[in-house]
Structures are given as C-alpha cells and as structure tokens.
Amino acid sequence: MGRICCTLVLALVLFAPMTSANSWSTVAEKVEKALALLQVGDEGSCTAFSINEKEDFVLTANHCFGHDTEGKDLLVDNTPAKLVARDQKRDLMVLFVKGLDKPAIHLAKANPKVGDEMASYGFGYALSKPLFRTTHASAIDTDEVPNTIITDSDFTPGQSGGPVVNEDGDLVMIVQAGDGHGLGIGRGAEDIKHAMGRYFEEKPTK
C-alpha cells in the first residue's frame, strides 16, 4: 500500500509542472496569432493586437504614436492603419487595419489580483519574433502610479502596446512601460473596458 501511495505522489509531482508548461504553450500559440508589429514612420516600433476580427480593429498604446497624429505613417504588419480612437490619459489607442484577418483577443471581466500569474507577448527590441514572458501582478493602483498595474518583471522596448493575458488567453492588462529595473507598468482590463470596450469583439459564450 505504501509503495502505491509513493508512486501516486511521484506521478502528481512530475505531472504538475508539465501541465502548467503545456497550459502556457497553448496560450502562447493562441495569442501569437492576434499579434501585429506596429511601425511608426522612422521613429521605431511597438506591438498591436487584434481586438475585433470582424471590424479589423487593433489595440495598442497611445504613446507609440505620440501626441500629434499629423504627418506620421502607421503601418501594422506593413499595412497602412487608420486612427479610430485614442485616450491619451489612459495611454490607449485603437486602429483600423483593412484586411487584417487575425483572431481577436477578448477582454477579461476584471483586473488581475496581486499574485496572479499572467504573460506578456510582444515584439521586444523589434525582433522578428515576439517575446512571450510570464510575470505576476505585483501591485495595483499605487500612489506613485495610480490606476495602473505593476508586474514583477520588466517590459522591453518594442513591447509597448502588447497584450498581457491570463491562462485563458484573455486580456487582463496592456503593456505601457518598463522601469528598466525589473518592473513593468500597464493599464488593467477594467480601465481598458471603460475607455475602449465598445471596440472589442464580444467573446462567444460556451
């Protein structure tokens, strides 16, 4: 009997990390299909992602385009993009990209809680392949950076505007900044919904 119990415990220990790894691998595969590289003239690049496949809308960070929309060319995966809506206070921007044809990332119902595991995905350092990085919600709505979520790992240049998702692949946060010392900063799902929720494709009910 003791040998059987030991075998079961060993099997559970060995299987647990494999389950977690496989779970994030599935999420990564799903989210990558929604990603797009955003190029802003000669000024650099950011990350955008599909939020409404039927309407060809993508979401990104407003600061990727700066404060002036005149005279700048926006390309999403080398396709000209048109400004639909922007919220400079919340650092959010929606673009229209004709013929985008990417599955949408759906918006989570609530912000992550402190300690929740999540993952960012974006074109860090303008690499040809996006970077998938797991992280945790470290603090929410601090006095120093109100109405934002702080993660326990930094975001890299080029990831701005990219999605941060939960284990269901739903958007819980958008990448907006890294402090260069190991922390990431962004807006949570509730703020995104308040500002840009009307542009998101409705998640199908199971």
ABEGO torsion letter per residue (X at the ends): XAAAAAAAAAAAAAAAAAAAAAAAAAAAAAAAAABBBBBBEAAEBBBBBBABAAAGBBBBBAAAAEABABGBBBBBGGBBBBBABBBAAAGBBBBBBBGAGBBBBBBBABBBBBGBBBBBBBBBGGBABBBBBBBBBABBGBAABBGBBBBABBBBBGABGBBBBBAAGBBABBBABBAGAGBBBBBBAAAAAAAAAAABBBBBBX
